[in-house]
């Protein structure tokens, strides 16, 4: 184990006789309950003994994983999962002890770097694309951040009070442009530590603030608390397919290499936080209140509070979802997506969420008709399905008409309380931005359970996975992709998890996402707050996956 895992203990020596005072250590690991399973530091699978949980100490020293420690698996070529460069692929879920055992506000993994926000609202970054040394570094601080949108070369972060900031993903660029601070700022604010830019729009109204953001490969979408939608270019390739929703045109790179080098900026546009600093309202959406924005590689989507969805940008794989007779490669202006065409006539459809990644799109919808007493929840997919991302048992290169992902659609369970079948919703969808796209769906299997039992972590949300798996990002120990959603075996089996039996008779527990309470630290091991409410969250990163505890309070 590397010495960095114990860096929070400094040079202090803790004698064995002081074990009872471990709670006063700088970086203790908090256990959310008395029942825990044995853990491993490598990527070998767990051995499950059904209904025989083991007792472990409630307090451990730094470097010893707990159920709060993030689990990672998949591609580690740029040390985005572990600082060990010799481990290029993690075939099974592995503890990321360098990230500590603490709940986080947000966590994202891009191709060459990772980023997280701690309970205080400070941004932390790691990975070869950020710092070749492999260290976890505090980046932007003092802004009370809550949400990350990770682009290939820039990190966009949204604060609790609706301010939007951007920093370069490269630590060398963060340090180079740091502005000096006057004496008043030194007295009244925390040092942000790095160069950053606060992004604004020209015509902001009184009381208007940024509410939600989503980033593609070269563009950013943002919506305000007034429902207005804006876009921002990240490089010269930001509007190649009209994904900005505007008619902006950017200079292209000269074909002559000598001329290209002569005209190249000091900082590449993809990494320059000052390439564009003012967002532009999308003209076609002016006057339309938007509740959510979603950006994929070269496409854009917006959802209204009433459940209507509009899309624009690249449609070469059918990722906009306009239908089998609308196979245009570029949709230059926002067009409504008729999701009701996936159902018989008379069915009412309302979209509740959109998840977009690479060249694939997922829609969570509620459908009702004359035969249904209550709405059922479906997931629709369209776009590139060569990696199985469509979840429809096909490996289609293009799907222009949204179709149901049957394994996660129309789910119901029997309720003892109502003595009837009740629908199960989709709590969240996570889709990877990598070309070899995979996805996770968290099924809201606790919505009819006892609230106190859910809060105590006795019940959890089931997880289903599908899509690309060439880098073992599905975490099932295999390399074959999945075109049909399947349950993920739990890397931390608990007695409360649902138990299933494999065809060969082996008994396994499938992954469920639980709520818990834990102490929150920063990534240097300093205590921030005790007793923070959190819930396990699974994220589809760039050819990898992460399971961590997300702060909900």
C-alpha positions as CSV (number, residue, x, y, z in Angstrom):
1,X,0.0,0.0,0.0
2,X,1.4,3.4,-0.9
3,X,2.4,5.9,1.7
4,X,-0.1,8.4,0.3
5,X,-3.0,6.3,1.7
6,X,-1.7,7.2,5.1
7,X,-0.8,10.8,4.4
8,X,-3.5,12.2,6.7
9,X,-1.8,10.7,9.7
10,X,1.3,12.7,9.0
11,X,4.3,11.7,11.0
12,X,2.4,10.8,14.1
13,X,2.7,7.3,15.5
14,X,-0.4,5.8,17.0
15,X,0.5,3.1,19.6
16,X,-1.6,0.0,19.9
17,X,-2.6,1.0,23.4
18,X,-4.3,4.1,22.0
19,X,-6.6,2.1,19.7
20,X,-9.6,3.0,21.8
21,X,-9.0,6.7,21.0
22,X,-9.1,6.1,17.3
23,X,-12.1,8.4,16.9
24,X,-9.8,11.4,17.5
25,X,-7.6,10.4,14.5
26,X,-7.5,13.0,11.7
27,X,-9.0,10.6,9.2
28,X,-11.3,8.0,10.8
29,X,-13.6,6.0,8.6
30,X,-17.2,5.9,9.8
31,X,-19.3,2.8,9.5
32,X,-23.0,3.3,9.0
33,X,-24.0,0.2,10.8
34,X,-22.8,-2.7,12.9
35,X,-23.3,-5.3,10.1
36,X,-20.5,-5.3,7.6
37,X,-18.8,-7.7,5.2
38,X,-15.1,-8.4,4.7
39,X,-13.4,-6.1,2.2
40,X,-10.4,-6.5,-0.1
41,X,-7.9,-3.9,-1.4
42,X,-7.3,-5.6,-4.7
43,X,-9.7,-6.3,-7.6
44,X,-10.4,-10.0,-6.7
45,X,-14.1,-10.8,-6.3
46,X,-15.8,-11.3,-3.0
47,X,-16.7,-14.7,-1.6
48,X,-20.4,-14.5,-0.5
49,X,-21.7,-16.7,2.3
50,X,-25.4,-16.2,2.4
51,X,-27.0,-14.7,5.6
52,X,-23.7,-14.8,7.4
53,X,-22.5,-11.1,7.8
54,X,-19.3,-10.4,9.6
55,X,-18.6,-7.9,12.4
56,X,-15.8,-5.4,11.8
57,X,-14.7,-2.4,13.9
58,X,-16.8,0.7,13.4
59,X,-13.6,2.9,13.2
60,X,-10.7,2.2,11.0
61,X,-7.5,4.1,10.1
62,X,-6.9,5.8,6.7
63,X,-6.2,3.4,3.9
64,X,-8.5,0.7,5.2
65,X,-11.6,0.7,3.1
66,X,-15.2,0.8,4.4
67,X,-18.6,0.8,2.7
68,X,-18.2,4.6,2.4
69,X,-15.0,4.3,0.3
70,X,-15.7,4.7,-3.4
71,X,-15.5,1.5,-5.6
72,X,-14.1,1.8,-9.1
73,X,-13.7,-0.5,-12.1
74,X,-12.9,-0.3,-15.8
75,X,-10.3,1.7,-17.7
76,X,-7.5,3.2,-15.6
77,X,-5.1,4.1,-18.5
78,X,-4.9,7.7,-17.2
79,X,-5.0,6.9,-13.5
80,X,-8.5,8.2,-13.2
81,X,-9.5,5.3,-10.9
82,X,-6.3,4.4,-9.0
83,X,-2.9,6.2,-8.9
84,X,-1.2,3.0,-9.7
85,X,-0.1,3.3,-13.4
86,X,0.6,-0.4,-13.7
87,X,-3.1,-1.3,-13.3
88,X,-4.5,-0.2,-16.7
89,X,-7.7,-2.2,-16.4
90,X,-9.7,-3.0,-13.2
91,X,-11.7,-6.1,-14.0
92,X,-13.7,-6.0,-10.8
93,X,-14.8,-3.3,-8.3
94,X,-11.8,-2.1,-6.4
95,X,-11.6,0.3,-3.4
96,X,-10.3,3.8,-4.3
97,X,-8.7,4.4,-0.9
98,X,-6.8,7.5,-2.2
99,X,-10.2,9.2,-2.3
100,X,-10.9,8.4,1.4
101,X,-14.0,7.1,3.1
102,X,-16.3,10.1,2.9
103,X,-19.6,11.0,1.2
104,X,-19.3,13.5,-1.6
105,X,-21.6,16.1,-3.3
106,X,-20.7,15.0,-6.8
107,X,-18.1,12.8,-8.6
108,X,-17.4,12.5,-12.3
109,X,-14.7,10.6,-14.3
110,X,-13.7,11.9,-17.7
111,X,-11.2,10.2,-20.1
112,X,-8.0,11.6,-18.6
113,X,-9.0,13.0,-15.2
114,X,-11.5,12.7,-12.3
115,X,-13.2,15.4,-10.2
116,X,-15.2,15.4,-7.0
117,X,-16.8,18.0,-4.7
118,X,-16.6,17.5,-0.9
119,X,-19.1,18.3,1.7
120,X,-17.7,21.8,2.1
121,X,-18.2,22.5,-1.6
122,X,-14.5,22.4,-2.7
123,X,-13.4,20.9,-6.0
124,X,-10.8,18.1,-6.0
125,X,-9.1,16.6,-9.1
126,X,-6.8,13.8,-10.0
127,X,-5.6,11.7,-13.0
128,X,-2.8,11.9,-15.5
129,X,-4.7,14.5,-17.5
130,X,-4.8,16.7,-14.4
131,X,-1.5,16.0,-12.6
132,X,1.0,13.4,-14.0
133,X,2.2,12.8,-10.4
134,X,-1.0,10.9,-9.6
135,X,-1.8,13.0,-6.5
136,X,-5.3,14.1,-5.5
137,X,-5.3,17.9,-5.5
138,X,-7.6,20.5,-4.1
139,X,-8.7,22.7,-7.0
140,X,-11.3,25.5,-6.8
141,X,-12.4,26.2,-3.2
142,X,-14.5,28.7,-1.3
143,X,-17.4,28.7,-3.8
144,X,-19.8,26.2,-2.1
145,X,-20.0,24.0,-5.2
146,X,-22.6,21.3,-5.7
147,X,-22.5,20.0,-9.3
148,X,-19.8,19.0,-11.8
149,X,-20.0,18.9,-15.6
150,X,-16.8,17.4,-16.9
151,X,-15.7,18.2,-20.5
152,X,-12.5,16.7,-22.0
153,X,-10.3,19.7,-21.2
154,X,-12.4,21.9,-18.8
155,X,-14.4,21.4,-15.6
156,X,-17.6,23.3,-15.2
157,X,-19.0,23.6,-11.6
158,X,-22.3,25.0,-10.3
159,X,-22.6,26.5,-6.8
160,X,-25.4,26.3,-4.4
161,X,-26.4,29.9,-5.0
162,X,-26.5,29.4,-8.8
163,X,-23.1,30.7,-9.9
164,X,-21.3,29.0,-12.7
165,X,-17.5,28.6,-12.8
166,X,-15.0,26.9,-15.1
167,X,-11.4,25.8,-14.6
168,X,-8.9,24.1,-16.9
169,X,-8.6,20.3,-16.3
170,X,-4.8,20.6,-16.4
171,X,-3.2,21.6,-13.1
172,X,-0.4,23.4,-14.9
173,X,-2.9,25.7,-16.6
174,X,-4.8,26.2,-13.3
175,X,-1.7,27.5,-11.6
176,X,-0.4,29.6,-14.5
177,X,-3.2,32.1,-14.8
178,X,-4.0,32.6,-11.1
179,X,-4.9,36.2,-10.4
180,X,-3.5,38.2,-7.4
181,X,-5.8,38.9,-4.5
182,X,-6.1,42.2,-2.7
183,X,-6.1,42.6,1.0
184,X,-9.9,42.8,1.3
185,X,-10.5,39.5,-0.5
186,X,-7.8,37.9,1.7
187,X,-9.7,39.0,4.8
188,X,-13.2,38.1,3.6
189,X,-12.9,35.1,1.3
190,X,-11.1,31.8,1.1
191,X,-8.3,31.6,-1.4
192,X,-9.7,29.9,-4.5
193,X,-6.1,28.4,-5.1
194,X,-6.4,28.2,-8.9
195,X,-7.2,30.2,-11.9
196,X,-10.9,30.2,-12.6
197,X,-13.6,32.1,-14.6
198,X,-17.1,32.9,-13.5
199,X,-19.4,32.5,-16.5
200,X,-22.3,34.9,-17.0
201,X,-24.9,36.0,-19.6
202,X,-25.5,39.5,-20.8
203,X,-29.3,39.8,-20.2
204,X,-29.7,38.1,-16.8
205,X,-32.9,39.2,-15.0
206,X,-33.4,40.1,-11.4
207,X,-33.1,37.0,-9.2
208,X,-32.1,34.8,-12.1
209,X,-29.4,32.1,-11.4
210,X,-28.1,29.0,-13.0
211,X,-30.0,25.9,-12.0
212,X,-28.7,23.0,-14.1
213,X,-25.9,22.3,-16.6
214,X,-24.8,19.6,-19.0
215,X,-21.7,19.4,-21.2
216,X,-20.9,17.6,-24.5
217,X,-17.6,17.2,-26.1
218,X,-17.4,20.8,-27.4
219,X,-20.4,22.6,-26.0
220,X,-22.2,23.4,-22.8
221,X,-26.0,23.8,-22.1
222,X,-27.4,25.6,-19.1
223,X,-30.8,26.4,-17.8
224,X,-31.7,29.1,-15.2
225,X,-34.3,29.1,-12.4
226,X,-36.5,31.1,-14.7
227,X,-36.5,28.3,-17.3
228,X,-34.4,30.1,-19.9
229,X,-31.8,28.0,-21.9
230,X,-28.3,29.1,-22.8
231,X,-25.4,27.5,-24.6
232,X,-21.6,28.0,-24.6
233,X,-18.9,26.9,-27.1
234,X,-15.9,25.1,-25.6
235,X,-13.8,25.1,-28.8
236,X,-13.9,25.9,-32.5
237,X,-15.8,22.6,-33.1
238,X,-18.6,23.7,-30.8
239,X,-21.2,24.3,-33.5
240,X,-20.3,21.8,-36.3
241,X,-23.7,20.2,-36.1
242,X,-25.6,23.3,-34.8
243,X,-25.6,21.8,-31.3
244,X,-25.4,25.2,-29.7
245,X,-28.9,26.1,-31.1
246,X,-27.4,29.3,-32.6
247,X,-25.9,30.3,-35.9
248,X,-22.4,31.0,-34.4
249,X,-19.5,30.2,-36.7
250,X,-16.0,29.6,-35.4
251,X,-12.6,29.7,-37.2
252,X,-11.3,26.4,-38.4
253,X,-7.8,25.1,-38.0
254,X,-5.6,25.9,-41.0
255,X,-4.7,22.8,-43.1
256,X,-1.1,23.9,-43.4
257,X,0.8,22.6,-40.3
258,X,3.3,25.6,-40.3
259,X,0.4,28.1,-40.5
260,X,-1.5,26.1,-37.8
261,X,1.4,26.3,-35.4
262,X,2.0,30.0,-36.1
263,X,-1.7,30.8,-35.4
264,X,-2.2,28.4,-32.5
265,X,-3.0,30.1,-29.2
266,X,-0.8,29.9,-26.1
267,X,-3.5,27.8,-24.4
268,X,-5.5,25.2,-26.5
269,X,-9.2,26.2,-26.8
270,X,-10.3,22.9,-25.4
271,X,-8.4,23.7,-22.2
272,X,-8.7,27.5,-22.1
273,X,-11.4,28.6,-19.6
274,X,-11.4,32.0,-21.3
275,X,-12.1,30.7,-24.8
276,X,-15.8,31.9,-24.3
277,X,-17.0,33.4,-21.0
278,X,-20.5,34.6,-21.8
279,X,-23.4,32.2,-22.5
280,X,-25.9,32.9,-25.3
281,X,-29.6,32.3,-25.0
282,X,-30.9,29.9,-27.6
283,X,-33.2,32.0,-29.7
284,X,-35.6,29.3,-30.8
285,X,-36.3,28.4,-27.1
286,X,-37.0,32.0,-26.0
287,X,-40.3,32.1,-24.2
288,X,-40.4,28.3,-23.6
289,X,-39.8,27.3,-20.0
290,X,-37.3,24.5,-19.8
291,X,-36.9,22.2,-16.8
292,X,-33.8,20.1,-17.9
293,X,-31.0,20.2,-20.4
294,X,-28.9,17.3,-21.6
295,X,-25.9,17.3,-23.9
296,X,-24.2,14.4,-25.6
297,X,-21.2,14.4,-27.9
298,X,-22.6,16.6,-30.6
299,X,-26.3,16.8,-29.8
300,X,-28.5,18.7,-27.4
301,X,-31.8,18.1,-25.7
302,X,-34.2,20.2,-23.5
303,X,-37.2,19.0,-21.5
304,X,-40.2,21.2,-20.5
305,X,-42.0,20.9,-17.1
306,X,-44.9,19.4,-19.0
307,X,-42.8,16.5,-20.2
308,X,-42.2,17.5,-23.8
309,X,-38.7,17.0,-25.3
310,X,-36.9,18.9,-28.0
311,X,-33.6,18.0,-29.7
312,X,-31.1,19.6,-32.1
313,X,-27.6,18.9,-33.3
314,X,-26.1,15.7,-34.8
315,X,-28.5,13.0,-35.8
316,X,-26.3,10.7,-37.9
317,X,-26.9,7.8,-35.6
318,X,-30.6,8.7,-34.9
319,X,-29.7,10.0,-31.4
320,X,-32.2,12.9,-31.7
321,X,-35.0,10.3,-32.1
322,X,-37.2,12.0,-34.7
323,X,-38.4,8.7,-36.2
324,X,-37.4,6.3,-38.9
325,X,-38.6,8.6,-41.6
326,X,-36.5,11.6,-40.3
327,X,-33.0,10.4,-41.0
328,X,-31.3,13.8,-41.5
329,X,-27.7,14.0,-40.2
330,X,-28.1,17.5,-38.7
331,X,-31.1,19.0,-37.0
332,X,-30.2,22.8,-37.0
333,X,-33.0,24.1,-34.8
334,X,-34.9,22.6,-31.8
335,X,-37.6,20.1,-32.9
336,X,-40.0,18.3,-30.7
337,X,-39.4,14.5,-30.3
338,X,-42.7,12.6,-30.6
339,X,-42.1,9.9,-28.0
340,X,-45.8,8.9,-28.2
341,X,-45.0,7.2,-31.5
342,X,-43.4,4.3,-29.6
343,X,-46.9,3.4,-28.3
344,X,-50.4,2.6,-29.6
345,X,-52.8,5.4,-30.4
346,X,-54.4,6.9,-27.4
347,X,-51.4,6.5,-25.1
348,X,-50.4,9.7,-23.2
349,X,-46.7,10.0,-22.7
350,X,-44.8,12.4,-20.4
351,X,-41.0,12.5,-20.3
352,X,-39.5,12.9,-16.8
353,X,-35.8,12.7,-17.5
354,X,-33.3,12.7,-20.4
355,X,-29.8,11.1,-20.3
356,X,-27.5,11.6,-23.3
357,X,-24.0,10.2,-23.8
358,X,-21.8,9.9,-26.9
359,X,-24.2,9.0,-29.7
360,X,-27.0,7.4,-27.7
361,X,-30.0,8.9,-25.8
362,X,-32.2,7.5,-23.0
363,X,-35.6,8.9,-22.1
364,X,-37.5,8.1,-18.9
365,X,-41.3,8.4,-19.6
366,X,-44.6,7.9,-17.8
367,X,-47.3,6.4,-20.0
368,X,-51.0,6.1,-19.4
369,X,-54.0,4.8,-21.4
370,X,-57.6,3.8,-20.9
371,X,-56.5,0.4,-19.6
372,X,-54.1,1.6,-16.9
373,X,-55.3,2.8,-13.5
374,X,-51.9,4.4,-12.8
375,X,-49.1,5.5,-15.1
376,X,-46.3,3.0,-15.8
377,X,-42.7,4.1,-16.2
378,X,-40.6,3.2,-19.3
379,X,-37.1,3.8,-20.6
380,X,-36.9,4.6,-24.3
381,X,-33.6,4.5,-26.3
382,X,-32.3,5.7,-29.7
383,X,-29.0,6.3,-31.4
384,X,-25.9,4.2,-31.8
385,X,-26.4,0.6,-30.5
386,X,-23.3,-1.1,-31.7
387,X,-22.2,-1.6,-28.1
388,X,-25.6,-2.7,-26.9
389,X,-26.4,0.7,-25.5
390,X,-30.0,0.7,-26.8
391,X,-30.8,-2.3,-24.5
392,X,-33.2,-3.8,-27.0
393,X,-31.2,-7.1,-27.6
394,X,-30.0,-5.6,-30.9
395,X,-26.6,-4.3,-32.0
396,X,-27.9,-1.7,-34.4
397,X,-25.5,0.9,-35.7
398,X,-28.3,3.5,-35.8
399,X,-31.8,3.7,-34.4
400,X,-33.8,6.8,-35.4
401,X,-37.1,5.9,-33.6
402,X,-37.1,5.6,-29.8
403,X,-37.9,2.1,-28.6
404,X,-38.6,0.7,-25.2
405,X,-35.9,-0.9,-23.2
406,X,-38.1,-3.7,-22.1
407,X,-36.1,-5.0,-19.1
408,X,-36.4,-1.7,-17.3
409,X,-39.8,-0.6,-18.6
410,X,-43.3,-1.2,-17.2
411,X,-42.0,-2.7,-13.9
412,X,-44.5,-3.4,-11.2
413,X,-44.5,-5.0,-7.7
414,X,-47.2,-6.3,-5.4
415,X,-48.1,-3.9,-2.5
416,X,-49.3,-5.5,0.8
417,X,-50.6,-2.1,1.8
418,X,-52.9,-1.6,-1.2
419,X,-53.3,-5.3,-2.0
420,X,-52.6,-4.6,-5.7
421,X,-49.8,-4.2,-8.2
422,X,-48.1,-0.8,-8.1
423,X,-45.6,0.6,-10.7
424,X,-41.9,0.9,-10.1
425,X,-40.3,4.1,-11.3
426,X,-36.7,4.7,-12.5
427,X,-34.9,6.7,-9.9
428,X,-32.0,7.7,-12.1
429,X,-30.1,7.0,-15.3
430,X,-26.4,7.3,-15.9
431,X,-24.8,7.0,-19.3
432,X,-21.2,7.1,-20.3
433,X,-19.7,9.8,-22.6
434,X,-17.3,7.4,-24.1
435,X,-17.8,5.9,-27.6
436,X,-18.0,2.4,-26.1
437,X,-21.1,3.6,-24.2
438,X,-22.6,1.8,-21.2
439,X,-25.4,2.8,-18.9
440,X,-26.9,2.1,-15.4
441,X,-30.5,2.4,-14.3
442,X,-31.4,2.7,-10.6
443,X,-34.9,1.2,-10.1
444,X,-36.9,2.9,-7.4
445,X,-37.7,-0.4,-5.7
446,X,-38.0,1.3,-2.3
447,X,-40.8,3.8,-3.2
448,X,-43.4,1.6,-1.6
449,X,-41.2,0.4,1.3
450,X,-41.3,1.7,4.9
451,X,-39.6,5.2,4.9
452,X,-37.9,4.6,8.2
453,X,-36.5,1.2,7.1
454,X,-35.2,2.9,3.9
455,X,-33.5,5.6,5.8
456,X,-31.9,3.0,8.1
457,X,-30.5,1.3,5.0
458,X,-32.5,-1.9,5.3
459,X,-33.8,-1.6,1.7
460,X,-32.1,-0.4,-1.4
461,X,-32.7,0.5,-5.1
462,X,-31.9,-2.2,-7.6
463,X,-29.4,-1.5,-10.3
464,X,-29.4,-2.7,-13.9
465,X,-26.6,-2.3,-16.4
466,X,-26.1,-2.7,-20.1
467,X,-24.0,-1.5,-23.0
468,X,-20.2,-1.6,-23.9
469,X,-17.9,-3.7,-21.8
470,X,-14.5,-3.8,-23.6
471,X,-12.8,-2.2,-20.6
472,X,-14.7,-4.3,-18.0
473,X,-16.8,-1.2,-17.2
474,X,-19.9,-3.2,-16.4
475,X,-18.1,-4.8,-13.4
476,X,-19.2,-8.3,-14.0
477,X,-15.7,-9.7,-14.6
478,X,-16.4,-10.4,-18.3
479,X,-15.5,-8.4,-21.4
480,X,-18.5,-9.1,-23.6
481,X,-21.0,-6.2,-23.9
482,X,-24.6,-6.5,-22.9
483,X,-27.5,-5.6,-25.3
484,X,-30.1,-6.5,-22.6
485,X,-30.1,-4.9,-19.1
486,X,-28.9,-7.3,-16.4
487,X,-28.5,-7.0,-12.6
488,X,-25.1,-6.3,-11.3
489,X,-23.6,-8.5,-8.6
490,X,-23.1,-6.6,-5.4
491,X,-19.4,-5.9,-4.7
492,X,-20.3,-5.3,-1.0
493,X,-23.0,-7.9,-0.2
494,X,-25.3,-7.2,2.7
495,X,-27.9,-9.3,4.4
496,X,-30.5,-6.8,3.2
497,X,-29.6,-7.2,-0.5
498,X,-31.8,-9.4,-2.7
499,X,-30.3,-12.8,-3.2
500,X,-30.3,-14.5,-6.6
501,X,-29.1,-17.9,-7.9
502,X,-27.0,-18.2,-11.0
503,X,-27.6,-21.0,-13.5
504,X,-24.7,-23.0,-12.0
505,X,-26.3,-22.9,-8.6
506,X,-24.0,-20.2,-7.1
507,X,-25.8,-17.9,-4.7
508,X,-25.1,-14.2,-5.1
509,X,-26.5,-10.9,-3.9
510,X,-27.4,-8.3,-6.6
511,X,-26.4,-4.7,-6.1
512,X,-28.8,-2.4,-4.3
513,X,-28.2,1.3,-3.5
514,X,-28.7,2.1,0.2
515,X,-29.0,5.2,2.2
516,X,-26.8,5.8,5.2
517,X,-25.3,8.3,7.6
518,X,-21.5,9.0,7.7
519,X,-19.0,11.6,8.7
520,X,-17.8,13.9,5.9
521,X,-14.1,14.7,5.4
522,X,-12.2,16.5,2.7
523,X,-9.8,14.4,0.6
524,X,-6.9,15.3,2.9
525,X,-8.6,13.7,5.8
526,X,-9.9,16.8,7.6
527,X,-13.3,16.5,9.3
528,X,-16.0,18.7,7.8
529,X,-19.2,17.5,9.4
530,X,-20.5,14.5,11.3
531,X,-23.7,12.6,10.6
532,X,-24.2,13.6,6.9
533,X,-27.1,11.9,5.1
534,X,-26.0,10.1,1.9
535,X,-27.1,7.6,-0.6
536,X,-25.1,5.2,-2.7
537,X,-24.9,6.4,-6.3
538,X,-23.5,4.6,-9.4
539,X,-21.9,6.7,-12.2
540,X,-21.1,5.6,-15.7
541,X,-17.8,7.3,-16.3
542,X,-15.6,7.4,-19.4
543,X,-15.1,3.6,-20.1
544,X,-15.3,3.1,-16.3
545,X,-17.7,3.1,-13.4
546,X,-17.8,4.4,-9.9
547,X,-20.0,3.6,-6.9
548,X,-19.8,6.3,-4.2
549,X,-21.9,7.8,-1.5
550,X,-23.6,11.0,-2.6
551,X,-24.7,13.7,0.0
552,X,-28.4,14.2,0.0
553,X,-28.8,16.6,2.9
